[in-house]
């Protein structure tokens, strides 16, 4: 029997699911290799039975927490898909303000009908077997994980900082272009897509295993940023993590 | 072989003729990329910039691509494995002497008793037209490494002597290309002196220098395994691998198998890898032989200054300055580390 795969969305922009749909021809191979039993963005099918659960988005209400815990009970393997699920992502920006204020800003007079809790990574509530980082995650990495699950091979996250992939892509360093880049402390695996496109790295794939955060702060300061500026660089995607403190 | 002189205009004509005739395969040269320089395919001689300091990546990428498929396989009841080897003819224009020294080291490492076919089917079909580096990078130290000039490893070597280039002819292949496709003249009395003066003047433009003879480095390292310099310098290291990725003498790669989603087969590829990355010395059991950045930093310096020269007779550093230019923590320059160790003695 083919493994049954389900995608579940929580708080996020659903761009991670969209990225999976953007696989082009590989989506055909993917459908051949696994049974996709739940995927709201692509199909109206529902299923309570699945082997592999992909969690997209972060949990920002108590209801979300209970839902993800139920999914964990049923899933053999639970994968955090994308920045929001892996680190809290952009959603964690709201943690900098009181929750009541967030509700008022977003819902105005209707705020009384809603509740919200600070954003945490999915791993704060349930055991996560694999983290697929990124905003959005890299499609090749998603496919690579599926292949590992199918063949029983151990899935290895990329351990290199983004700098390696920038060098392989023959990019002019973002710092040389006058940008402030988080590439030296951010996990690669994205083929340095943002820097290659002429931008800089914002750290959406979370820090590497041994980020030299002190060195990065010194580096950003050397290029003229204040401590607050530096922390703001980290907070966009990694606000719920220690590096931003 | 008689050395030649070619006017700058006629050199452009020669390059355009090589591009048009494909007499030496794809023509590759130094072009601008943003405010930097890099090797790339040439569409016209007008793109060629021979007055550069260093390229982003060294020319090794043409013999040893960043990622390269080395075999394809079919799985199942009748498994099959087939090597994948790409052969390619090229002419690379504008290789600096220190980068040629890097290529000579590569030839030694990838050759020997078990030559690497993927490397040599490209390398042996490549014409190298070098150019002396007259405006070195501010972090370069090739002058004191003895790598600012070279007598070997090129087919033709150009030296800017004002209105024209002096052409040192290195091989018959280079000589024939020149005869057939260029309007060059035999070098006359005084031309050779002009070349040597240009080379000697360039030596004075190097800002960084090694404060010892390069031959002294292995013994210096031998006596200083415990040096505090390794610890102090590596404190700010990002383990980002930039220094090893841009190095013309870094020869290492990682090998991975990639099964297709159909699970019917796949391919094996190799990709550049380097000893400054955290996982480089990690083995299957999970043990990491160089877990700390100080160990990795020391290993890189020993490899540059001792291990490679003992095994292959070429020093593992040619003084191009790429690592020092790309290192955001500003700790990567081997000359700086060797000098610090010597001064601390």
Interface residues (C-beta under 8 A of the other chain):
Chain A: X26 X29 X30 X32 X33 X143 X144 X146 X147 X150 X151 X153 X159 X160 X161 X163 X164 X166 X167 X168 X170 X171 X172 X173 X175 X176 X177 X183 X184 X185 X208 X209 X210 X212 X214 X215 X216 X218 X219
Chain B: X33 X34 X35 X36 X38 X56 X57 X66 X67 X235 X236 X237 X238 X239 X240 X241 X242 X245 X246 X258 X259 X260 X261 X262 X263 X271 X272 X277 X278 X279 X293 X326 X328 X329
